[in-house]
Amino acid sequence: MRACGQLSPSGRVGTVLVATGPTFGERLKELREAAALSQYALAKKSGVSKQAISLLEKGESEPAWVTVRKLARALGISVSDFDVGNLPGEADNDDADPPKPAPKKKPPKK
């Protein structure tokens, strides 16, 4: 991840964290090529147009959830295989224990 300067509406410069991992489109292309499919073949197999696949791979479009599911099914993968990394502030520890629930508050004494 890298920091990037950005102007706020007030004209001040702030810091924004920008993910530097692969984009959805880059991951789609990687998975499509690993499956030895052309854009055209993936389009036929998934029911998603070749133009849409091209736009996704170039990062010029973001997919709807139904599109992600169609592409995953056609590639024979899980939708989680499209995961392109963690959001800013999330740790990369898939094997970590789930967070413990907050302790219950005791009711006030009467």
C-alpha positions as CSV (number, residue, x, y, z in Angstrom):
1,M,0.0,0.0,0.0
2,R,1.2,3.5,-0.6
3,A,0.3,7.0,0.6
4,C,-1.0,9.4,-1.9
5,G,-1.7,13.2,-1.5
6,Q,-5.2,14.3,-2.3
7,L,-6.9,17.7,-2.1
8,S,-9.9,17.9,0.1
9,P,-12.9,20.2,-0.7
10,S,-11.3,22.8,1.6
11,G,-8.2,22.8,-0.6
12,R,-6.0,21.2,2.1
13,V,-3.8,18.2,1.2
14,G,-4.6,15.0,3.0
15,T,-3.2,11.5,2.9
16,V,-5.1,8.6,1.3
17,L,-4.0,5.0,1.4
18,V,-4.2,3.4,-2.0
19,A,-4.0,-0.4,-2.4
20,T,-1.2,-1.4,-4.7
21,G,-2.2,-5.1,-5.2
22,P,-3.7,-6.4,-8.4
23,T,-7.0,-4.9,-9.5
24,F,-10.1,-7.1,-10.2
25,G,-9.4,-6.8,-13.9
26,E,-5.7,-7.8,-13.5
27,R,-6.8,-10.8,-11.4
28,L,-9.5,-11.7,-14.0
29,K,-7.0,-11.7,-16.8
30,E,-4.6,-13.8,-14.7
31,L,-7.3,-16.4,-13.9
32,R,-8.6,-16.4,-17.5
33,E,-5.1,-17.0,-18.9
34,A,-4.4,-19.7,-16.3
35,A,-7.5,-21.5,-17.6
36,A,-6.1,-21.1,-21.2
37,L,-9.2,-19.2,-22.3
38,S,-9.4,-16.3,-24.7
39,Q,-11.7,-13.4,-23.9
40,Y,-14.1,-14.7,-26.5
41,A,-14.1,-18.2,-25.1
42,L,-14.7,-16.9,-21.6
43,A,-17.5,-14.8,-22.9
44,K,-19.2,-17.8,-24.6
45,K,-18.7,-19.9,-21.5
46,S,-19.9,-17.3,-19.0
47,G,-22.6,-15.5,-20.8
48,V,-20.8,-12.2,-20.1
49,S,-20.0,-10.2,-23.3
50,K,-16.5,-10.1,-24.7
51,Q,-16.7,-6.3,-24.5
52,A,-17.6,-6.4,-20.8
53,I,-14.7,-8.8,-20.1
54,S,-12.3,-6.5,-22.0
55,L,-13.5,-3.5,-20.1
56,L,-13.1,-5.3,-16.8
57,E,-9.6,-6.5,-17.6
58,K,-8.5,-3.0,-18.6
59,G,-10.0,-1.5,-15.3
60,E,-12.5,0.6,-17.2
61,S,-15.5,-1.1,-15.6
62,E,-16.3,-2.7,-12.2
63,P,-18.4,-5.9,-12.2
64,A,-21.8,-6.4,-10.8
65,W,-22.0,-9.3,-8.3
66,V,-23.9,-11.5,-10.8
67,T,-21.1,-11.0,-13.3
68,V,-18.5,-12.0,-10.8
69,R,-20.5,-15.2,-10.1
70,K,-20.9,-16.0,-13.8
71,L,-17.2,-15.5,-14.4
72,A,-16.2,-17.6,-11.4
73,R,-18.5,-20.4,-12.5
74,A,-17.1,-20.4,-16.1
75,L,-13.6,-20.4,-14.8
76,G,-14.4,-23.3,-12.4
77,I,-13.3,-21.3,-9.4
78,S,-14.8,-19.8,-6.2
79,V,-15.7,-16.1,-6.2
80,S,-13.2,-15.8,-3.3
81,D,-10.5,-16.6,-5.8
82,F,-11.0,-13.1,-7.2
83,D,-10.0,-11.6,-3.9
84,V,-7.4,-9.0,-4.8
85,G,-6.2,-8.3,-1.2
86,N,-7.2,-6.6,1.9
87,L,-8.8,-3.2,2.3
88,P,-6.7,-0.5,4.0
89,G,-6.4,-1.3,7.7
90,E,-7.2,-5.0,7.4
91,A,-4.5,-7.5,8.4
92,D,-3.5,-10.3,6.1
93,N,-4.2,-13.2,8.4
94,D,-6.7,-15.6,7.0
95,D,-5.7,-18.2,9.4
96,A,-6.1,-16.0,12.5
97,D,-8.8,-16.9,15.1
98,P,-12.0,-14.9,14.6
99,P,-12.4,-11.9,16.9
100,K,-13.9,-12.7,20.4
101,P,-17.3,-11.2,21.1
102,A,-17.4,-8.2,23.3
103,P,-18.1,-9.0,27.0
104,K,-21.7,-8.7,28.0
105,K,-22.6,-5.8,30.2
106,K,-24.1,-6.5,33.5
107,P,-27.5,-5.1,34.1
108,P,-27.6,-2.2,36.6
109,K,-28.3,-3.2,40.2
110,K,-31.7,-2.1,41.6
